[in-house]
Amino acid sequence: MKKLFLGAMLLLSFGAWAQKKAKVDPATAQINANKETAIAALNNAYDADKKTALQIWDFAEVGYKEVKSAALHIQHLRDAGFTVETGVAGIPTAFVATYGTGSPAIGILAEYDALPGINQSASAERDPIAGKNAGHACGHHLFGTASVSAGIAIKELIAAGKLKGTIKVFGTPAEEGGSGKVFLVREGLFNNLDAVIHWHPDDVNAITTTSALANKSAKFKFYGISAHAAAAPDQGRSALDAVEAMDNMVNMMREHIPQETRIHYVITNGGKAPNVIPDFAEVYYYVRHPRRKEVVEIFDRVVKAAEGAALGTGTKFSYDIIGGTHDLLINKTLAETMQANLDKVGGVKYTEAEIAFATKIQPTMVAPVDLATAASIKPLTYINEGNSGSTDVGDVSYTKPTVGLRAATWVPGTAAHSWQAVASGGTEIGTKGMLVASKTMALTAIDLMSNPELIKKATEEFNKSIGDYKYKALLGDIKPALNYRD
């Protein structure tokens, strides 16, 4: 009996000691309190954020033309007390919104461009909207809105004296092929930051732990001589022939390049009438590879193919660089921090109506996935060179420690750049996933602004990843191609 009594006393003493120990860590208590405050603020902002996201979904403005979308974000940031500089890096729809002073300085990326050539109503059946030539098939209407909202939540904590430092929200247009962020990087706008946070819509909840493909793109223009295609074909020199010759040579080249390479193109101008030999034609090329060095070398071979096509068809050619992005550096220190916050936030739970929508749209997909995926969180898994997409976030990651997540804003199994993505993004399936992202980014920013050692460790990892590499934009010194969607 005496032993039982002593054992119980020891347990009580240990419990009292543990409670006392937990209470003597005011820094942790403040971080937790700040996170709860941010979560509550974002919950309260949800209805307004949903309205904003759906407005931008309706605008569906393509790269460098996001006038109304950018203006909406800018107004919300200014109303919240941010100082906003617009038209940065020579881009009318780019902006930098700043609140606070000093270190640490954390950046949050915001995108808002749509994709041309695809549109869809918020329906589970294929239903293009008449007269609309673009749609948010990559969910950037959600991306920008969540980022702005997360930035405002951090601003409120700074204003209340709960956090010290600077929060910056970067409005970055034309991610889809225009390399908008590259021009901001080239301008040095990220130089004074300690870390950068971003996210992207998806059909899963996970931290981004896979690199992206480096990418270089250009429009190749051929100039020939027009003539009557039947009466005087010998007097003409077809620019379209040159485009087709180039395409044939590049397609034959595929056998002789590294298998990880991706090359794709569209003929953007092939002439106007069959009976007129076209004196102008244009083809738009992307070249991708996991490593930036190989991208540059393969792109140069594509240029040689264009040169040969012009020589063989008696035409002339030129090309305009449109974009160029680095691969994406993964910062494991920041990834682990963001993973803990994503675990805390949790995934998306569907209502009965949303389950019905998802169940109806899934048969239209190539590879449907269990709907429970939207509610779950994927564990950290690092995959080198496993991604088949490209992003201008890659250039940011070569400038400062960078971390991002993917949130389930689409019905599981949805492919990016599809009408199913547009449809999901126009419903509360999309906006609820957006809330997961805004909370996770805000909580991660709180950790970064509260823990100097975390930033130090992330910076050390970043410096090791960079090594002696000196950043150089793959697109060179060109100006932003503001009309590349024309």
C-alpha positions, 0 to 999 in steps of 0.5 A: 500500500505504501509503495502504491501511495509513493508511486501515486505521489511521484506521478502527481509530482511529475504531472505538476512539474510537466505543467509548470514546465509547459507554462514557463515557455512564453515564446511557444505560448505566444507562437501558438496564440498567434497561430490561433489568432491567424486561423480565426482571422482567416476563418472570418475572412473566408466569405470575403475571400471566396467572393474575391476568388470567384470574381477573379475566376470570372475575370479570367484575364491572361498573362500580363493582361490581369488588370482587374484581377491585380486591381482587386488585390491591390485595393484589398491590401491598401485597405488593410494598411499595406503600402503598395508599389504598382507597375514594378519591374516594367510590368503594369500588373505586377506589385509589391505590398509592404507592411512593417519594418526590419527583420525578419522579412518574409515574402508571399507570392500571389498569382492571378493569370488565367489560361487562354483557349479553355473555359468552363462553367462551374458545372460537373459536365462539359459546358463552355461559356459562350464568348469567353476565351480563357479560364482559370484551369490552373487555379490562380484566382485561388492562388492570389486570393489566399496569398493576399489573405495570409499576408493581411493576417500576418499584418494584423499580428504585426500591427497588434505588436504580436510579431516584429518584422516585415511582410511583403506580398508580391503580385506576380503576373503571367506565370503561365509562360510569361515568366513574370517572377523572373523579371522581379528577381532580375530587378532585385525585389526579393534581395532583402527578404529572409524567406519566401512562401508560396502555394499552388492549387492541386487535387492533393494536400502536400508540401512541394518537395519535387523540383520543377523543370527548367524552361526556355520559350520563344516565338519563331517568326518566318518571312517569305514571299507571297504569291498566287498558290495556283497561278504563280507558285514559283514566285512565292516562298512559303513561310508556312513551309519553313515552320513545317520544316522546322517542326519536322527537324525538331521532331526528328531531334527528339531521338537525340536528346536526353529522355527527360527533355520536353519540347512542345509547340503550337503554330500561332500563325500559318497564313490566312488563305489556302490560295495565298502563299503565306509570307509570314508564319509563326510557331511558339516553342517550349523547351524543358529539362530538369537542369537549366544547363541542358535547357539552354543547350537544347534550345540552341539546337532548336534555333539551329533547326529554325535557321536550317528551315529558313535556309532550305525554304528560301525564307528569313527568320527571327525569334523572340524569347518569351520566357525562361525559368530555373528548376525549383530548389527544395528547402527541407528545413522550411518544408518540415516546418510547413508540413507541421502547419499543414498537418495542423490545418488539415484537409478539405471535407466535402458536403453531400452536395460537393460529393455529388458534384465530385462523383458526377465529374470524376467519370470524365477524368482519365484517372479518378482518385478516391475522394478521401484524398481531399481530406488527407495530408500527404507525408513528406517525400522528397523526389529529385527531378520528378516534376514534369511542369515548370514554374517561375518560382524556380528563379525565386528559389535561387534567390532566397530560401523558398517553400510551398504547398499544394492544396486540394482545390480540385476534385481528386484525379483532376488534371491541371490545365483542364476544364475539370480544374476550371469547374472545381475552381468555380465552386466551394470545393476550390475556395475551401481548399484555398482556405487550407492554403492561406492558413498554412502559409500564415502559420508558416510565416508566424514560425519564420518571424518568431524563430531566428534559428529557423531562418538561419538553418534555412539560409545555411541549407540554401547557401549549400544548395546554391554553392558557387552558382551566380544567378543569371536569368535564362531569358537574358536581358529582354523586357517582359513580353507584355503581348505574348498572349496576343 
